[in-house]
Amino acid sequence: MSRGKKQRKKLFKILLLLVICPVLLGIMLLFTPIFNIKNIRVEGAEYYNLEEIRLASGIAPGENGFRKIRFSPEAILGLRLLDAELAIEALPRIKEARVFIIFPNEVGISVTERNPSVYLSYLGNYLTVDPEGYVLEVNQNMPPAGLKELRGIEFTRYSVGQQLETDDIEHVRIADNIVRAVRKSDENSDFKLWPVVDWIDVVDDNTAMMSYDNRVVVRFDPVDKLQYTIDFSKQIFFTKISATERGRLEFIRGQNPSFIPD
C-alpha cells in the first residue's frame, strides 16, 4: 500500500472518531440516568422561595437537564437552560435569571430580583414599582407597607411585571434617588426623616417636592447636591420649624433655603 493511501486511511479514521465520539457522548448525556437532575440550587432569591423559583423554571428532579439545552452556541457552550431562564424572568420581581447545568447532575439557578422603591395611586389601586418603573404588584385595599407615594407620574397603561408605559420613567429613577438619600440621611442621625415623609412629587427633571408630616412641603432640585439638601431640610424641619407650623421650605439654587409659612 502506498504511503499516500495509508495517510488517507489514517485521516479517515481520525475523522470518523471525531464524528462518532461526540455522537456517543451526546447519547450518553441524554440517556444515561446518572445525568438526571438530583439537586437544584437557587441563589439570589429573597422575595421568592426556592420552590417558587423551581416551579417557575419548569425543571423537576429526575429529569435529564441536558435534554433541555437549546441547540444554540449560547446554550451549549454555557450549559444554559434558556427556556427556564425566560420562564423565571416572567415572575414580576425577577429582573434577570441564569439557569445552568452543574456537571453531572445538578442545576444552578441564579436570580437578580427587582426591589420595590415607591408606590403610585391609580383609580383606587396602589402600584408598587421598582426604580426602573416596573410594576411589581398591585394592592387594592391599602398602600404597601414601608413605601412612600410618588405623585406626578402620568402613564397610559400598566401590567404587573412590565414597565409602566410612560414618558416619565426618568422621574421614577429620580424619585428612587430621593428615597435613597432620605434613608442614608437617617442612618447615623438622631432625627429620623423617613417616618414623616408623606409623598414625593417629581415635577420635572430639576424640580421635586416632598411633604413632611402633612404640613411642610419642601421644594428642591433633585439633581443639585441632593444629599446635602435632604440633610439640611431635615435639620431645619426638626430644629427650626415648630411642631404646629405649616408652610413651604424652598431650596433655590444659589440662594439660602427659606421657609414660607402658610
N, C-alpha and C positions, 0 to 999 in steps of 0.2 A: 504494500500500500504506500502510495506516495506521501511525502511529507505534507503537502497541501491538503490531501484528503483527511489525514489524521488531525490536522488543525481544525478543519471544518467540522469533523465529528466531535472533537473536544468542545468546540464553541457551541455546537448544537446541544450537547449535554448540559453545558452551563446555562444556556438559555432555557432549557427545559426545566432545570432546577429552579431558576428564577421565577418561572411561571407556576410550577407545582407547589413550591414551598409557601408562597402567600395564600394560595387556594387552600392548602391543608391547614394553615394557621387560621384562616378565616372560618373554616368548618369547625375547627376545634373551639374557637372563641364563641361561636354562635350556638353550638350544640352540646358542649361539654358541661355537665351540671356543676362542676367546680367553679364556673364563672357566673353562676346565678347569684343575684344580689342577696347578701346576708345582712348587710347593715347600711343605714342611710344616716349620714352626718349632716347636721344643719348648723351653720354659723351665721351670726349677724342678726338673727331674729329676736326681737324683743316684744313687739306687739302681737305677733302671731306665734303660736307654739309649734313644736316640731310636727305634730300630727296634722295641723292645718296646712303647713308648708308641704308635707309629704302628699296629702290628698290633692292639693292643687297641682302638684307636679305630675300626677298620674303614674308615679312609679311605686311599685309594691315589692316587698321582699319575695324572693323566689323566682322573679323574672330574670331574664337574661338581659343585662344592660346593654351589651354590645349590639343587640338587635334593634335598639332604639336610636343608634347613631345614624344620622343622615349621611347620604353619600355626597359629602362636600368636603373640600380641604379643611375648612374651619373646624368642622365637627370631627373629622377623622384624626387630624394632627393633634387636636386638643382633647380627644376622647370626650367631647362635649355632647350633651343631650339637648339640642337646640329647641326641640318641641316642648320639652319640660320647662326650659327657661321662659319661653313665651307664655306658657300656662301659669307659671308662678307670677310673672310680671303683670298678669291680668288682675291680681289682687290689688285693691285700691291703695294699700300702704306700701307696696313694693316698688321701689324705684328701679332696681336692677337685680338680676339673678344670674348666677353662674352654676350650671349643673354639669358634673363631670364624673367619669368613672375613675375610681381609685383601684388600680390593679391589685388583686384579681377579681374581687367580688364585693366591692363597696361602692357607694355613690356619695359624692360630696356635693352639698348644696350651700352656696354662699350667697347671702342676700344683703342688699342695702335698702333699708326702709326709709319711707318718707315720714318726716316728723311734722306734727301739727304746729302751726305758727299763730294763726288768728282765726276768727270766725266772721262770717258775713251773715247779716239778717236778710232774708228774702221770702216775702209772702208768708210770713209766719213760721218759716223754717230757719234753721241755723246750720250754715255750711262751714264745716271745718276745712281749712285749706292749708297747704304747706307753703314754704317761701316762694315756690315757683307757680303758685296758683292752681295746683292740682287739688281737686275736691276729694277729701279722704273719707268723709262721712256726712250724713245729714241727720240732724236731730229735729224732731217736731215739737217736743214739749218744753225744752229748756235749753239755754246755751250750754255748750260743752264746758265742763269744769276746768279751771286753770288757764283759760284763754281770754283774750280781750277782743272786743268787737272792732272790726275795721270798717270804716264808712267810706263812702265816695267812690266805690268801685262799681262801674256800670258794665254789665255783661248781657249777652243775648241769650245764652243758654248754658246749662251745666249738666254734666253726667258724673256720677261717682266713679273715681278712678281716672278721670280725664281732666285736662287743664281747662280752666274757665275760657269761654270764648269772649274775649275782651281785648281792648286796646290798652288796658290799664295794668297789664301784668307787671310792668316795672314798678308800679305803685305798690303792688303786693310785696315785692322784694324790698322796697324802701321801708314799708311797714315792719317787715321782719328785722331789718337793721335797727329800727327804733326799739322793737321788743328786746333784742339782744342788748342794746345799750342800757335799757332800763334794768334788766336783770343783772348786768355787770355792775351797774351803779349800786345795786343793793348787796353785792357780795360781801363787802367789808365796810359796811356802814351801819350806824345805829338807826338811821332813818330808812324806812322801807317804802319805796315809791310804788312798787308793783301792786300792793293791795288797794291803793287809792286811785289807780288808773281805771277810768271808766270806758273810754273808747279812744281810737286813733283814727284820724281822718287825713289821708294824703290828698291834698287839693291838687297839687301839680308837682313837677319834679323838684321844685325849690320851695314848696310851702306845705307844711304839715301842721296839724293841730292835735292836741291831746287834752282830755278832760281829767282833772284831778278832783276827786271827791264830789263830783257833780256840782261844783261851784266855781272852780277856776279853770279857764281854758288857756292853754299855753300855745302860742303860735310861734313857729320857728322854721328855719331852713334845715331840712333833714340831711343835707349833704355838706353843710358847713360846720365843722367842729361839733359833730353830733354828740359825742360822749361828753364833751365839756358842757354843751347846752343842757343835756339831761341832768348831769351832776349839779349844775348851777341852779336849774329850775327847781330841783328837789330841795336844795339848800334854802332858796327863797321861800318856797311853799311852806316848809316846816318851821322856819325860824323868823321870817319877816311878815308873813300873812297870818292874821288871826284865824282861829277855827270857825269864825262866823262870817268872815269876809267873802265876798263873791266878786268876780271880775275876770279880766284878761291879763295875762302875762305875755308881753310882746318881746321877742328877740329879733331885732332888726340888724342885719349885717352892718358892722362899722359903728354901731351905737350901743350904749349900755342898755340892758334889759329894763323894761318899765312895766309897772303894774297899774292897770286902769280899772278902778272899782266900778261896779255896776251902779 
